[in-house]
């Protein structure tokens, strides 16, 4: 009997050592050379449901506290995120938007019907001035999507002159009459949005010609001050990228791509944002990991036509798309946001970092009250979502240098499928501070990982925080707004450049070392 107990003890010791040794990460400081473009932490705000109206803009006469019409609580929460770039006005909305409706005295602006999103009637009180002033208040760059689907070249160049010209020209003078003397600093101009779908239902051959045409005049009238972003493909449509890169890669300064995570894999019934079981938790995470394959395959095609990587890839829409909250307008895309969303954000950032040599921007869909939002509002109340907290925890990676690493992780298995339980990324900033972000996707157990930092001569841990929750589908509600929020983290030990971290089940941890 004693012998059997001893045998089991030795076996379990061996097993534990093996399991722990399985989870390790080694940072290769010597190979750190690619900058993680801060614009990977970009946002997207469309005229859709309650994103702009109600979410960002309530107007100066609202009894919701506001700064010249912008919701004060939303503004303050977004300012904390160091948003680098904000994309507007859509989305599908962009290809129905006629910018001249949205400038000048508010009382004289016409109503428009938002044909793509719930058919709502908008009064155009949020237009070009309101958007570009918002960017200035957030300290971020502006990314405007021009209307190619139902607009004209003339309308686009008028908009460019209105926004960016210092000269004595009718459009620039109209801007001055409307209260803005100095031009704004426009950094990115999208030449249409989803031109293969809501942006005109075009074939890539036809769109390539339009891209060449619109791009030419955009650069002439914009004096090459901004990057022209060609409308990219729908997820895994590699032919779109191939045709565009072959026919028009010299006519754009960047190419976009859109990929949304659908946990159920079924656009007809995407499944609930919070009422999901472990199967859909697993599938949601797994589907979000497809981003890696999509970026890899688009990059291979882009490399073929553009080996010097002049044209960056911009994932200007991404995130999880679920069913809307029960009882809300289906066209408003209002969904809750759970711990699963937080993990999807972490997985996606880790993938973007991995592709930092080609991916120069990503814009999560969307900023407030739509899809995988940072913030949800209800009258005077506001919630910071789990996704918001991940953006906040990851902001140290903005413009830092990506540190390649080797990661070895035990698997998280469901039925006959599995993926690594741990996903991680690391970067070093100009001051020599290393940000390490580690997530445990396994919802059942704490996992220990050994991180080898010896190559970085790391001495100490500066800060550490963890985001986890009672369950993988926990979320912040208006009654309980802080169910999922980051707290200080202390379950680590650093000795001789080896950092041992115990990652709680379904958690995101960020540690800053030096
Ligand atoms: O983000 C919601 C919608 O998703 C956008 O309007 C469109 O570009 C995409 O299909």
Boltz pocket constraint, residues with backbone or C-beta under 6 A from the ligand:
constraints:
  - pocket:
      binder: B
      contacts: [[A, 46], [A, 90], [A, 91], [A, 92], [A, 93], [A, 193], [A, 194], [A, 317], [A, 365], [A, 366], [A, 371]]
      max_distance: 6.0
